[in-house]
Amino acid sequence: MKFFKILLGNERGQGLMEYTLIVFLVALGFWAGMKGTDIGPELANSWTKTIECVSAPFSCGSET
C-alpha cells in the first residue's frame, strides 16, 4: 500500500510524459492529414529529378 501512495504522489517525469503525449498527438495529426494525399509519389518524382540534375548538371534545364 505504501508503494502505491509513493507512486501516486511522485510527479517526477510528469513533464516528460506530457511532452511525449503532445509529440505523439502532433505526429498522429500529421499522419492523418497526409494519409489521403499523393505527396509520396510527388516527392519521389522531385527527388529523382534532383538526383538526375546533380549527376548531370548540364543536361538539366530550367524547364524541368
C-alpha positions in Angstrom: 0.0 0.0 0.0 2.9 2.3 0.8 4.2 1.7 -2.7 1.0 3.0 -4.4 1.0 6.1 -2.2 4.5 6.9 -3.2 3.8 6.1 -6.9 0.7 8.3 -7.0 2.4 11.1 -5.1 5.5 11.1 -7.2 5.4 13.7 -10.0 8.9 13.2 -11.4 8.7 12.7 -15.1 5.3 14.2 -15.5 6.6 16.9 -17.8 8.3 14.3 -19.9 5.1 12.3 -20.2 3.1 15.4 -21.2 5.6 16.4 -23.9 5.7 12.8 -25.2 1.9 12.9 -25.4 2.0 16.2 -27.3 4.6 14.9 -29.8 2.6 11.8 -30.3 -0.7 13.7 -30.9 1.0 16.1 -33.4 2.6 13.2 -35.3 -0.8 11.4 -35.3 -2.5 14.5 -36.7 0.2 15.0 -39.3 -0.1 11.3 -40.4 -3.9 11.6 -40.6 -3.7 14.7 -42.6 -1.1 13.3 -45.1 -2.6 9.8 -45.4 -5.1 10.7 -48.2 -2.8 12.8 -50.3 -0.4 11.7 -53.1 2.6 13.6 -51.6 4.7 10.4 -51.6 4.9 9.9 -55.3 5.3 13.7 -55.9 8.3 13.8 -53.5 9.8 10.7 -55.1 9.5 12.3 -58.6 11.1 15.5 -57.4 13.9 13.7 -55.7 14.6 11.7 -58.9 14.8 14.9 -60.9 17.1 16.4 -58.3 19.4 13.4 -58.5 19.5 13.5 -62.3 20.3 17.2 -62.2 23.1 16.7 -59.7 24.6 13.8 -61.6 24.4 15.6 -65.0 24.1 19.3 -64.4 24.5 20.4 -68.0 21.6 18.2 -69.2 19.3 19.7 -66.7 17.5 22.8 -67.9 15.2 25.3 -66.3 12.1 23.7 -68.0 12.2 20.6 -65.7 
